[in-house]
Amino acid sequence: MERLYNPQSSIDSDTPEQLAAIILGSAKAKSLDGILHDALRAIRLHLGMDVAFVSEFADGRRIFRHIDTHLDTPPIQVGCSDPLDESYCQRVIDGRLPELIRNAALVPAALELPATIALPVGAHMSVPIRLRDGRLFGTFCCFSFTADPTLQDRDLVMMRVFADFAGQQIDRHLAVERHRNEVRERILSVLQSGMHRIVYQPIHSFSRQRIVGLEALSRFAAPPPQPPEVWFKEAGEVGLGEHLEIAAVTAALNDLGRIPSNAYLALNISPLHVVSGALAGALAGHPLQRIAIEITEYVAISNYEDFAAAVAPLRAKGMKLAVDDAGAGYASFRHILKLKPDTIKLDISITRDIDTDRTRRALAAALVRFAQETGSQIVAEGVETRSELAVLRELGIDTAQGYLLSHPQPLERLSRLFDPTH
């Protein structure tokens, strides 16, 4: 095969590091498979070899993890393995074979290996891949069926550059996998051990002078200490988002019978789990007219038609739909326009300092007017001072929640707030 490398070409003026950077410049946007495939193809074409591969050493075997070749029926396959002691790779690592072999038929130690004749192996290059902590991962290799006397030490330097690059990418991938496994174990421990509880924040109506709803909020006792939204975000990243969210929904629904019948239960849920049908399954058998689900500004809805179709049967049976965090960003306004919610929850970024900020008052007033035109209800979140509450009521907002009114608490501590004698 003709080599792409030409000593007289402009590439020759580049260092191996520069050439690797040019070839792999877009690596950040690719998966590990894509990155290493590009690296193997680049070095194979550059050297004019038949096969290039990345191997991993594990349990006494050489495992082929990534392969590039022009052959229709390559002699090795991804995922296959062979005994490490019978490989070129091991002999290169322990010094019995050189990293650069121009003609394996002229190297006695290479002729000891059956593959040298069986494949056959002509030219061969192999360099170790080491991780950041110095551990040997495996090798970065390429070979051709015919000898190549034109291979140079410069080519070996190029191989080492690509092997170092591969090691960095593999190390980063392994670190991500370790983190994912740790997170997954944490989430599973929460699901299995019950180190997760529900607290409730009352939603007050001033005209009716009572609590009209309770928003269910999750709290986690398991380490590490981090906000609930981080727990749910991480659960989603490791494929356990639905399990954790439905566990929280189920725990709150189990308390519904202890909540006065004139108050509704507000549940936070990802649109993804609405569309999947998981929410409908969790709500089966419960009085939907006493339940509201809240869709947050921070959760994307990829297809509003699918979401609306999934939630329509539930709304038809009385379930309410609320858009949370209204005013926090563009997504909440899209949610409002597309979903036509029963409730619009004014974000704390609007209610905070609304008593001293004209812009916040103007935005809140506009949302109140919009709600009046569309038949929605406004609930102000994050109310913390009496002056904020006074301005909200002047704007016509009758329903609110926040630390001024009540902190989130276990349901048993809220019972006195429902007692008409208190």
N, C-alpha and C positions, 0 to 999 in steps of 0.2 A: 504494500500500500504506500502511495506517495505521501511523504510527510508535509505538513503545512509549514513547518519551520524552515525558513530560508535565511542563511547567515547574512545575506545581502539585503534583506528586507528591512523596512522601517521598524518592525517589531524587534529586530535584533538590538536596537538601541535602547529598548526598555529593559528595566530590571525584571527578574521573575515576579517580584512583588507587584510591580506596576502592571504587568500583563495579567496577573491573577485578579488585581483590582478592577481592571477593565472588563474582563470576562464575567466576573461575579459581582459587578457593581449594583445589580438589582436584587441581591440576595435577601435583603431585609423584607422584601414583599413576598417571599416565597416560603413554602414549607421546607422542612429538613430534607425530604425526599427530592424536592425540586432543586434545592441548593446543591446537594451532593450529585445529583444527576448532571447538572450543568458543569460541575467541577470535573467529573469523570469524563464527560464528553469532550470538554475543552482540552484536557491533558491527552486523551486518547487521539484526538484529531491532530493535536500539535505534534505528537510523537509518531503518528502513523501506525499505531498499534491496533490489534484486532479486538482486544477485550480490556476493559478497565473496571476495577471493582474496589469497594470498601469492604473489608472483612472485620468481624468481631471475634475476639478470642473468649470462649466461655466453656467451662467444664471440659477442658481438654480437646475442644473442637474448634475448627475455623468455620464461622458462619458467614455466608455471603449476604450482606445487608443491602448493598446497592451495586448495580451492575450497569455498564454501558457497553454496547457492542453494535457493530453493523451486521452481525451474522443473523440469519433467519433461525438457526438452531444453535444457540450458544452452548458451549461445553459446561457452563455453570448456570444456576438459576438462583434468583433471590430467595432466601430462606433455607436453601440447601446447605449442607455442611459436610465436612470430612475430618478425619483425625488430624489434629494440629501437628502431631509428630511427623506426619507424612507429607507436610506442605512445604513449599518454598518459603512461605511467610515465616514459619518458625525458625527455619535455618538462617534466614536473613537476620532475624531478631537476635539469635544467639551467636551470630558471627560465622557460621559454617558456610554461608553463601554471601557474596557481595550484594549490595543494594542494586548495583547496575551490572547487568549481564548482557553483553552484546550478542553472544552466541553460546547458548546453553550446552551445545554439543561439545564445546571445548572446555567445559568446566566439569572435572571429575565428580565433584560433590553433587552437581546437578544431575549427572547421569545415574546417580544412585536412586533417584526418584522415578518411579514408573511413569509419571505424567510427562516427563521430559520427552520420552519416545512416543507415548500413547497419544498425546494431543496433536502434534508435538509442540514443545516449547522451543521457540527460537530465541528471540530477545525477551528480556524480563527486567522489570524495575519494580522495586518494592521498598517502601519506607514506613517506619512505625507511625501510628497515630496515638498521640498521648493526650490525656486530659489535663486540665489546669493543675490538678494536684499531683501530676507526674505519673499517674497510673497509666499503664498500657491498655489501650482500648482494642487495637487490632492493627491492620495495615492498610495503606493506600497503594494499590498495585495496578500494573498494566503489563500485558505481554502480547507478543505476536507469534504466529506460527513459524515465521522465518527469522533468520538472524538479521541484525541491523548494525553493521560496523560503524555507522555514522553517529550513533548515540554518544553524547558528550557529558562531561561533568556538569556543564550548564543545565542539561536536561534533568540531571539528578537534583540540582538545586531547585529547579522548577517543581519537581515532584514533592520535595520537602515543603515548599511554600504551600502547595495545595493540601498536603497532609496536615500542616499546622492549621490551615484554614478549616479543614474538615473537622479537626479536633475541637476547635473553638465552637463550631456549630453543633457538634454532637454534645459537647459539654453543656452548652446552653439548653439544648433539647432535654438532656437528662435532668438538668436542674428544674426545668418546667414540669417534667413528669413527676419528679420527686415532690414538688410543691402541690401538684394536682392530687397525688396520692395522699399527701398529708391532709389536704383540705377535704378530700372525699372521706377519709377516716374520721375526721372531726364531725362532718355532717352526719355520717352514719351513727356515730356515737350519740349525737344529740337525738336522732330519731329512735334509737334503741333504748337509751337510758332515760329519756324523758327530761333531759336538762333544758327544757324549753317550756315556757309558761306564757299564758295570755293575761294581759292587763287591759283595762278598758278606760277610755277617756269619754266622759259624758258630753253630749251635744245638747245645749240648752236652747229652749225657746222662751223669749222674754214675754211675748204676748200671752203665751199659755202658762207662763211661770212654772215650768217643769222641765225635766229631762225628757227629750223626745227620742233620743237615740244614744247608742254606745258604739264607739269605734274600737274594734278589737286590734290590739297591738302586741307584737311578739317581743319577748325578752329571753335572753339566753344566759344561762349560768355557766356554761362550759367555757374553758379557755380556748383562745385568747380573748380578753375583753375587747369587744368591737361592736359598733352599732348594728342593730338588727338588719339594716339595709345591706350591710357588708356580708352578713351571713347568707342572706337570700341571693345576693349577687354571686357569691362564691359557689353556692349550691347550684345555681344555674350553669356556671362555668364547668362543673364536673358532672353534669347530667343528672343532678338530684334536685333541681329547682322545683319540679312538679311535686316530688315527694314531700319536700319541706313545706311548700306553700299549702298543699292540701292537708298536711298534718296540722298546720296552724288553723286553717279554716275549720277542720273537723273538731279541733279542741274548742274553738269559739262556739260552734254550733251546739256542742254538748252542754254549753251554759245557757242556751237560749231559753230553756224552760224556767230558769231562775231570774230572767229579766222580765220586769212588768210588761204586761201584754200591750200597753199603750206606748211602748218604746221599741224602736227597731234596732237591729244589729247591723253595723257597717263592717264589711270585710274587704281587706285589700287583696287583690289578686292580679297576677300577670295576665295580659291579654292572650298570651300563648296558651295558657291553661284553660282559658275560656273556649278558645277555638278548638282545642284538643278534645273537649268534652269532659275533662277532668272535674271542672267546677260543677257541671250539671250532675255528675255522678255523686259528688259530695253533698249537694243540696237535696238530693232525692229524699222525699219523705218529710221534709221540713216546710213550715209555712212561709212561702216565698214572699207574701205580702208584708212580712216582718223583717225582710232582709234587703240590704242595699250592698252592692259591690262598688268599690272605688278603683278607678283606673287612674294611675298617676301620670304626671307630666314626664317623668323620667323613664317610662317604659314605652318603647316604640310599638306601634300597631302597623304591621307590614301590609295588611290588606283589610281595609275597613269593611268591605262587603262581607268577607268571611266572618269577621268579628260580629257584625250586626246580625248575620244569619244565625250564629251560634247563640247569641244572647236574646234574640227575639222570642223564642218559646218561654224563656224564663221571665222576661218582662211581661209577656202576655198573662202569666200566672200571678203577677203582682210584684215581682222583684223590681227594685229601683236601681237605677244606674247613676253613679256619681262620677264626675271628672274631678280628680284631686289636683291640688297644686296649681289651680288656675291663676294665670298671670306670671308664673315663674318662667315661662318661655313660649316659643312658638308652638311646640307640640300640643300644649294644653288647649290652645285656641283651635287647632285642627281637630282635636278630640271633641270639643264642644260643637263645632260646626258639623262634623261628620256623624256624631253619635246621638245628638239631640238628647242630652242627659236629663234626668229628673232633677238632679242636684249639681250645682257648680260650687266647688269648695275653693274659697279665696285663699291663696297661698299666704304663708306667714311673711313672705317678702313684701306683700302688699299691706297686710294689716299692721306690721311692725312700723311704728312711727307715723301711722296714718294721721294722727292728730296734729303732727307738725309738718307734714310733707304734702304740699298741694298736688303734686303729680300722682302720688298714691291715691289721694282722695278722688282725683279725676278718673283714674282707671277703675277704681272700685265703683264709682257712680255709673260709669259706662257699662260695667258688668251687671249692675243692678237693673239698669234700663233694659239690657239685653235679656235678662232673665224674665222681666215682666212681659216682654214681647213674645217670648218663646214658651212661657208657662213653666219655667224652671224655678227652683228654689236656690237661694244663695246661703251658704254656710261659711262663716268667717273662721279660719283656723289661726292658731297661734296668738290668741288675744292674751296680752300679759298685763295691761294697765287699764285703769278705769277710764282714763281719757281716750284711749284707743277705742274702748267699748262704746263710749258716748258718741264718738264720731261715727262709728259703724251704725249705731242705731239711728242717728240723724239721717244717714244715707238710706235708711229703709231696710237695713239688714236685721232681721229678727232672730236669727239662729246663729250660734257661735260655740266654739270650744277653744280651750287654751288654759294655760296655767293659772290665770286669774280666776277662772271658774272652777277648775278641778284638774289636778295632775292625773295621769294614767295610774290606775290602781287595780289590785285584784278585786274581783266582783264582790266578795264578801265585805270589803271595806266601803263599798259604795251603797250598801243597802240603806244606810241612814238617809242618803240623799233622795231615795224614793219614798221614804216614810213621810206622809203628809203632815205628821205632827212635828217635824223638824224643819 
